[in-house]
Amino acid sequence: PTLPSLALGLWRRTHPNAALAGCVVGLITIIVVYCVGGALEFGSVGKGLASLYGALVLTSPTLLTAFILAPFFSGLTTVVGSLMVKYEFEGFTDVQKSVSVKV
């Protein structure tokens, strides 16, 4: 779920807090999808969450839904969070100018 947030880190306007929020939203999306998918597929939220740790069935509709929704909401949160603040990465400070060494 963190791939869009990390990839958007190359954009000058991406705020670090927005990227972190995108990662957290991606993780929450996976948990919510497995809770709802477990309730619909197995009849129990607990069984849905247990399928996160158990053997994953690659043909599960819950897995496909999580695979699509988690990166989408992660990227959306990162972009919206970055656009809400006026931020632009201005580069790193020059080490020679910022640190003075006295001998």
Backbone torsions as a table, in degrees:
resi	resn	phi	psi	omega
1	PRO	NA	-11.6	-175.3
2	THR	-93.7	-5.9	-175.7
3	LEU	-58.7	-46.8	178.3
4	PRO	-62.8	-38.0	179.7
5	SER	-66.0	-40.2	178.0
6	LEU	-69.3	-40.8	178.7
7	ALA	-65.8	-37.2	178.2
8	LEU	-71.0	-12.3	175.5
9	GLY	-64.2	-17.1	176.2
10	LEU	-79.1	-13.2	178.6
11	TRP	-80.6	135.1	-177.3
12	ARG	-63.5	-25.3	-175.7
13	ARG	-88.4	-6.8	-177.1
14	THR	-70.7	121.0	177.3
15	HIS	-84.0	138.9	-178.9
16	PRO	-58.5	-37.6	179.0
17	ASN	-67.9	-33.4	177.2
18	ALA	-68.7	-36.9	177.0
19	ALA	-66.0	-41.1	176.7
20	LEU	-64.4	-42.3	177.8
21	ALA	-63.0	-37.7	177.1
22	GLY	-62.4	-40.1	177.7
23	CYS	-64.3	-42.8	-180.0
24	VAL	-66.6	-41.6	178.6
25	VAL	-64.1	-37.8	176.4
26	GLY	-61.8	-42.9	178.1
27	LEU	-65.3	-43.9	178.2
28	ILE	-63.6	-37.6	178.2
29	THR	-61.4	-42.4	178.5
30	ILE	-62.5	-43.7	-179.6
31	ILE	-63.9	-43.9	-179.9
32	VAL	-65.4	-42.0	179.4
33	VAL	-62.4	-42.2	179.0
34	TYR	-70.6	-31.9	175.3
35	CYS	-65.4	-49.5	-179.0
36	VAL	-68.8	-42.9	179.0
37	GLY	-64.1	-37.9	177.0
38	GLY	-66.2	-38.4	178.4
39	ALA	-66.8	-37.4	-179.3
40	LEU	-80.6	-39.0	-174.1
41	GLU	-83.5	-43.3	-175.3
42	PHE	-107.7	-11.9	-178.0
43	GLY	84.7	8.8	-177.7
44	SER	-151.8	134.8	177.6
45	VAL	-67.3	-38.2	179.9
46	GLY	-60.4	-40.2	178.5
47	LYS	-68.5	-33.2	176.9
48	GLY	-66.1	-42.8	177.3
49	LEU	-69.2	-34.4	177.5
50	ALA	-65.3	-28.7	178.7
51	SER	-69.4	-16.9	173.3
52	LEU	-64.3	-37.7	-176.0
53	TYR	-95.8	-19.0	-179.0
54	GLY	-82.6	-168.7	178.0
55	ALA	-70.0	123.4	-178.3
56	LEU	-82.0	131.7	175.1
57	VAL	-92.0	118.5	-173.7
58	LEU	-71.2	-11.4	178.5
59	THR	-98.6	9.4	-178.2
60	SER	-72.8	133.3	176.4
61	PRO	-66.7	-26.4	177.6
62	THR	-66.1	-41.6	178.4
63	LEU	-64.2	-42.0	179.0
64	LEU	-64.5	-42.1	179.1
65	THR	-63.3	-43.9	178.7
66	ALA	-65.3	-38.4	-179.3
67	PHE	-64.6	-30.1	-179.7
68	ILE	-88.1	-45.4	-173.1
69	LEU	-76.0	-37.1	-175.8
70	ALA	-62.4	-50.4	177.7
71	PRO	-65.6	-33.2	-180.0
72	PHE	-62.9	-52.2	-178.3
73	PHE	-69.6	-31.1	176.6
74	SER	-64.2	-48.0	178.6
75	GLY	-66.3	-40.9	178.9
76	LEU	-61.7	-43.2	178.8
77	THR	-64.3	-40.6	179.6
78	THR	-64.6	-44.5	-178.8
79	VAL	-67.3	-47.8	-178.3
80	VAL	-65.1	-42.9	178.6
81	GLY	-63.3	-35.7	179.0
82	SER	-72.6	-35.3	-179.6
83	LEU	-76.7	-18.6	-179.6
84	MET	-74.0	-25.3	179.3
85	VAL	-110.9	148.6	177.1
86	LYS	-85.1	91.9	-176.7
87	TYR	-135.7	138.2	172.4
88	GLU	-148.2	127.5	-179.0
89	PHE	-66.9	125.8	-175.7
90	GLU	-103.6	8.1	179.1
91	GLY	98.1	169.4	179.8
92	PHE	-83.9	151.9	178.2
93	THR	-73.7	150.3	179.4
94	ASP	-74.5	123.8	-176.1
95	VAL	-64.2	-36.3	-178.0
96	GLN	-65.7	-33.9	-178.7
97	LYS	-84.3	-31.9	-174.5
98	SER	-86.5	-19.1	-179.2
99	VAL	-119.0	121.2	176.0
100	SER	-105.6	131.0	-178.4
101	VAL	-106.9	124.8	178.2
102	LYS	-102.6	129.6	-178.7
103	VAL	-107.0	NA	NA
